Amino acid sequence: MSPENDLNLPPLNQADLSFDQGDMSVARSGPVPVKTAEDLEQVFDVPVTVSAVLGSSKVAVGDLLQIVPGAVLELDRRVGEAIDIFVNERLVARGEVVVVEDRLGVTMTEIIKADR
């Protein structure tokens, strides 16, 4: 290994790691408590914007101004195709439209893992 790539990390000993199957946590030099919903209580009141996108379409402004109630706007998705669910403009899941007591809703069928 060349000196410019050396991070000067201390050696890792197998004894430094512990795995407790009871709480499914991996820790260094002692257990780490498992996080629960109660640990996030301080962010429960933070507002977020949730959007369920059925599809999209590109329309010229002139055509948009001519849309009247009852007009059909063709989207880029087919019937039965999954919809995208966004939280604060970030794709987090895909789902299906459902009807619950005469209202439209969304059921999540796939959670999208964040690439960081």
C-alpha positions as CSV (number, residue, x, y, z in Angstrom):
1,M,0.0,0.0,0.0
2,S,1.4,3.4,-0.9
3,P,1.8,6.1,1.8
4,E,-0.6,8.5,0.1
5,N,-3.4,6.0,0.3
6,D,-2.7,5.0,4.0
7,L,-5.5,6.1,6.2
8,N,-3.6,5.3,9.4
9,L,-6.4,3.3,10.8
10,P,-5.8,1.2,14.0
11,P,-5.7,-2.5,13.4
12,L,-9.1,-4.2,13.7
13,N,-9.1,-7.2,16.1
14,Q,-11.9,-9.8,16.0
15,A,-12.3,-9.2,19.8
16,D,-13.3,-5.6,19.2
17,L,-16.5,-6.7,17.5
18,S,-19.5,-8.2,19.2
19,F,-22.8,-9.4,17.7
20,D,-25.8,-9.9,19.9
21,Q,-28.6,-11.8,18.1
22,G,-31.1,-10.6,20.7
23,D,-31.1,-7.0,19.5
24,M,-29.5,-7.6,16.1
25,S,-26.9,-4.8,16.7
26,V,-23.2,-4.9,15.8
27,A,-21.0,-2.9,18.1
28,R,-17.4,-2.0,18.9
29,S,-16.4,-2.5,22.5
30,G,-19.9,-2.9,23.9
31,P,-23.6,-3.2,22.8
32,V,-25.3,-0.4,20.9
33,P,-29.0,0.1,21.8
34,V,-31.5,-0.7,19.0
35,K,-33.4,2.4,17.8
36,T,-37.1,2.4,18.1
37,A,-39.9,4.7,17.0
38,E,-39.8,6.4,20.4
39,D,-36.2,7.5,19.6
40,L,-37.6,9.4,16.7
41,E,-40.4,11.1,18.6
42,Q,-38.8,14.6,18.2
43,V,-39.2,14.5,14.4
44,F,-42.8,13.2,14.4
45,D,-44.1,16.7,13.9
46,V,-41.8,17.7,11.1
47,P,-44.0,18.3,8.0
48,V,-43.1,16.5,4.8
49,T,-44.7,16.6,1.3
50,V,-46.0,13.2,0.0
51,S,-46.9,12.9,-3.7
52,A,-48.3,9.9,-5.5
53,V,-47.6,10.4,-9.2
54,L,-50.0,8.5,-11.5
55,G,-48.1,9.6,-14.6
56,S,-47.1,12.7,-16.6
57,S,-47.7,14.3,-19.9
58,K,-46.2,17.1,-21.9
59,V,-48.7,19.6,-23.2
60,A,-48.3,22.9,-25.0
61,V,-49.6,25.9,-23.1
62,G,-52.2,26.6,-25.8
63,D,-53.6,23.1,-25.4
64,L,-53.5,23.3,-21.6
65,L,-55.6,26.4,-21.7
66,Q,-58.2,24.6,-23.8
67,I,-58.8,21.8,-21.3
68,V,-62.3,21.7,-19.9
69,P,-64.0,19.7,-17.2
70,G,-64.5,16.1,-18.5
71,A,-61.5,16.3,-20.9
72,V,-59.2,13.3,-20.9
73,L,-55.4,13.9,-20.6
74,E,-53.3,11.0,-21.7
75,L,-50.5,10.0,-19.3
76,D,-47.3,8.1,-19.9
77,R,-48.5,5.1,-17.8
78,R,-50.8,2.3,-18.5
79,V,-53.8,1.1,-16.3
80,G,-52.5,-1.2,-13.6
81,E,-48.9,0.1,-13.8
82,A,-47.2,1.0,-10.5
83,I,-47.3,4.7,-9.4
84,D,-44.4,6.6,-7.9
85,I,-44.5,7.8,-4.4
86,F,-42.3,10.8,-3.5
87,V,-41.5,12.3,-0.1
88,N,-40.1,15.8,-0.4
89,E,-39.5,15.3,-4.2
90,R,-37.5,12.1,-3.5
91,L,-38.7,8.8,-4.9
92,V,-39.2,6.5,-1.9
93,A,-41.6,3.8,-3.0
94,R,-43.9,2.4,-5.8
95,G,-47.5,1.4,-5.2
96,E,-51.0,0.8,-6.5
97,V,-54.1,3.0,-6.3
98,V,-56.8,1.6,-4.1
99,V,-60.3,2.7,-3.1
100,V,-61.0,3.0,0.6
101,E,-64.5,4.0,1.6
102,D,-65.2,6.0,-1.6
103,R,-61.8,7.7,-1.4
104,L,-58.6,7.0,-3.4
105,G,-55.6,5.8,-1.6
106,V,-52.2,4.3,-2.3
107,T,-50.8,1.0,-1.0
108,M,-47.0,0.7,-1.2
109,T,-45.8,-2.4,-3.0
110,E,-42.1,-1.6,-3.2
111,I,-39.7,0.5,-1.1
112,I,-37.0,2.2,-3.1
113,K,-33.6,2.0,-1.3
114,A,-31.7,5.3,-1.3
115,D,-28.4,5.3,-3.2
116,R,-26.0,7.4,-1.2
